[in-house]
Amino acid sequence: MTAAAERQPPPAISHAEMNAAYDRGDAAPLAATLSWLTRYQDAWWVVYEEGWLRVTDELTAADIDACAARLTTGTKEESCPPPH
């Protein structure tokens, strides 16, 4: 296993772990109305019934990053791109 692979967050975490991350200020939703998509451990996470799944597809993560940047800057350009 490479050093980069060892630093990767796990592929899934529990609701309790994400709640604790929110409480510590380590996690933040993409937007107040999009709490099901959260930034934590330098990765995007999507909620599901049993916890949170890390977004592992690089193109999808890049699209979410671009959308987050537009939301942060208040850019009124194009809307967030559709998923690949």
Order of alpha helices (4+ residues) and beta strands (2+ residues): alpha-beta-alpha-beta-beta-beta-beta-alpha
